Amino acid sequence: MAKWFTVTIDTEGDRACPFFVRRWGPLTGKFNSVLEGIPRLRSVWNSLSVLPVYLVTDGVLSCPDCVGVLKQEQGAGAEIGTHLHIGDEFPCNVPQERRHLEQLTSLYERAFGARPCSYRAGRYGMSDKTLTALGELGYKVDSSVTPYVDWSAQGGPDYRLFSNQPYWERGILEVPITILGMRNWWPFGGWSRYRWLRPSVATVEHLRRIVDLACQAGLEVLNMTFHTMELIPRASPYVRTQVGTVLFLRRIEKTVAYMIKRGFEATTLSGLYAKWGRQEPAGDNVLKSV
């Protein structure tokens, strides 16, 4: 049985993250995480033949230097998709979400000369209305679902009963982020209580354990995620120093190497769309059981 993995990266402008405070800070208007962070990842991708997916905001698309870096990545096999943030709102709650999606898509088209294929909502705020708009705008894949996680207390969607494997809905292939339940021993609250395949708040051993659990469960697709900001010291709550950046890159590399060792093959979201489309019957397959 073929198995695949994707590495999907939320690609945004830098934020001024207060030291020792576990929250995102305001945007700074700088793009060091794109201009410096993304090139640092290239050696990892080259050594393991990874095909990353960069999901980019309107700010990044409006920065010519950022677009230049992303075009180089695209030339090396990366996929570039879009990532809609509307302030601190869940995009699916904003009445003008469709208009914002149109504007983001137009920015992408001007930058890259083609329509984007893949999308992730800021704060993972997606709804059926979002999927309808994405389909009408020519998108093929969404990767906004965070299985097991309920964001409703903050006004967002409740994904507790959603599949952690790809499924079809409204003509869009949904590729959820890999999350495998809750870490009962974890002393903190919030999203970090869950077993995300995300190197931000996990050791290599923990990430490998998630891969092992996925194999035991028979999962065919793994979707690892992180933010470009997490590569830059003090741009996020998770990396404080240059040494922290090196360790973060090492966690990524070792986790990807382990996924490959366990039989998973690298692909992009659009690549998965083609593969999954050949596997699935025609029509929508609304699988929402964990």
N, C-alpha and C positions, 0 to 999 in steps of 0.2 A: 504493500500500500504506500503510495506516494505521500510524503509529508513536507510541508513548506513552513518557512518562517519569514516574517517581514520585520523591518526595523523602521518605525514611523516616528518622525521627529518634529515636534511643534517648534516652528521657526519664527521667532518674534524679535522685536527690538529689546534692548537691554532694559533692565529695571534696577532701580536703586533699592536694594533689599537691606533693611535695617539689620545690623549685626546682632546675632543671638535671638532674633525674632523670627519664628517660623511662619512667615507670610510673604507674599509678593509685595514689592514696593511699586511706586509709580514709574511709568516709562521715563527714560532719561533722554530720548531722542538720539541715542547712540546705537550702534549695531556691531559691537565688538564680538558678540556671540556668533554672529554670522560671518563677519570678515576674518576673525581669528579662530573662532571655535570650529567652524565647519572644515577648514583646511587641516586642522589637527586630527580630525576624524578620518581623513582620507587614507592615512597609512593603515588604519584598522581595516577599512573596507577593502583596500588593495590586498592585504595579506590574507584575507579570508574570502575574497570574491563576494562581498556583500553588496546588495543593490538597495541602498537606503531610499526612504521616501521622506522628502522635506515638505512639510505642510506649512505654507507661508501666509503671513498676515498682509494686510494692505500696506502697512508701514514699510515692510521689507520690500514689497513689490514697487514701492515708490522711491526706493534708494537705488540709483544706478549701480553703485559699487556692489551692493548685495546681489542684484540681478546678475552681474558679471560673475560673481563667485558661484551662484546657482547654475548658470549656464555651463560653467566648467564642470560642475558636478553632473549635470545632465549629460554632457559629452562623455563622462566616465561611466554612464549607465544608471545614474540615480533618476528617480522620478520626482517631479515637482508637482505638488498639489496645493490646495488652498486651505486656509484656516481662519475662520471668521470670529473676530472678537468685536463686541459692541460694548465698550466700557467694561464695567464689572457685571453686566447682565448676562443671563443665559440667553443666547441669541434666539432660541425658539420662543421666548416670552416677549420678544420685541415685535410690535405690530408691523414695523417696516423691515422685518427680516428679509423678505424677498428682494426688496430694493437694495439692501446692503449686499446680498449675495450677487445680484446683478452687477453692482459696482466692483466688487472684488473680482468677479469673473472677467470683467472688462479690463481691469488693471492687469490681470494675468495674461490676457490675450495680447495686450499691447506690449508686454514685456517679452513674451515667448513666442508670439506669432501663432498660437494654437489655443484651443480650449482646454481647460484642465479636465482631468479624468477623476481625480480623487479629492476627498474633502474630509475635514474634521471640524466640528463645531468648537468654538471657544467654551471653556468650562464644561465641555461634553454636552452642551445644551441642544439636543436634537429632538425633533418630533416628526409625526407623520406629515405635517405641513412642510417641514424642512425637506423631507425626502421627495415630496411632490415637486417642490421648487427645484431641487437638484436635478431631477429627471428632466424637467422642462428646459433646464439650462445645459443639458448635455453631459452631466456627470454620470459616471458608471459605478463608483464605489464611495461608500461612506465608512468612516472609522471613528465614530463618536461614542459608541456604546461601551459602557464600563460595567460588565456583568457583576451582579451581587451588590453593587453600590447604589444606595438610595440618596439622591441629592435633594429630595423634596423639602427637607427642613430648611434648605437655603433657597427654595423656590424653583429648583430644577427638576429634571426627570427622575423617575424611580426605575432603575434597571435591574432590580433584584431577581426578576423572573426571565430575564433575557438570556439567550444562548451565549456561550463563550466560544462558539464556532461560527463561521460565516453562514449567512442565510440570505435569501432573496426577499425583498419587500418593496412593493411599488416600482418594480423594475430596477432597483438599486441593489447591488451586492453590499450587504453590511458585513464588515470585518471587525468584530469587537476587539478591543484591547484584551490581552490575556490577563485575566484575574481569576484566581482559584480559591475563592472563599476567604474566610477571615483568619487572621493570626490570633489565636486565643490568648497567647502569652504576651502580646504586644501591649505595652503600658500606655500608649498614646491613643488619642481619639482620631476622628477624621478618616480621610481616605487611606492613610498609611496603615490602618489596621488590617487592610486586605492584602492578599498575596498577589500583588501586581508584578508582572514581568517588567520591572522598571528599576534601573540601577541607582535611583536617587537615594533610597532609604533602605537598601538591602545589601547584604554581603554577597560575595561570589557563591558561598555555600548555600545561602538562602535562594539565590536565583537558580542555581543548579537543582535544588530541591523542587522548585516550581516546575522546571523542565521534566524532572523525573515523575512528578505527580501527573503532569499532562500526558506523558507516555503511558502511565498506568491507566489513565482514563480513556486512552485511545484517541486523543485529540489529533487532528490532522493538520491544524494550522496554529502557529504561535505568532503573536503580534507584540513584540517588545517596543516600549515607547520611552521617551524622555524629551526634555526641552533643550534647545541650543543654549539657553541661559545657564543651564546647569554645568556647562563647560567653563564658565567664567567665574573666578572668585568673587564672592559677595554680590553676584547678580541674581542669586536665588538663595533660599535658606539652606541648600544642601552642599555647596562647595564653598569653602572659606578661603583657601590658599591655593597657590600654584601646585603644591604637593597634592592637595585635594583633587585638582584637575587631573593629575597624572593617575591617581588612584581610581578616579571615575572612569577614565579611558581604559584602564586595566580591567575594571569590572565588566565594561562593555565587551572588550575583546575576549575575555575568558568565558563569558556567558554565551557569546555567539559561537565560539569554538566548541563549547559543550553541546549546543543545539545541533551543530553539524555532526558531532560525534554520535549523537543519539539518532541520527538519520534524517534530520530536517534539511531541506534545500532552500537556499535563498531565493526570494522573488520580491517583486514590488506589488503594490495594491492592484495596479492595472494588469500585471502579469497573473496575479491570482484570479482576477476577473475572468481572464481567458481560460484558465485551468478549471476553475470552479464551474464556469458556464458549460464546459464539455461534460462535466460530471453530473450536473443537476438536470432534472426534467424541465421541459418548457413551462413557463409560468412562474408565479411567485411561490416560494416555499417559506411560509411564515413560521419558522421554528423559534419558539421563545421559552423553551424549557431548559433548565440548567442540568 
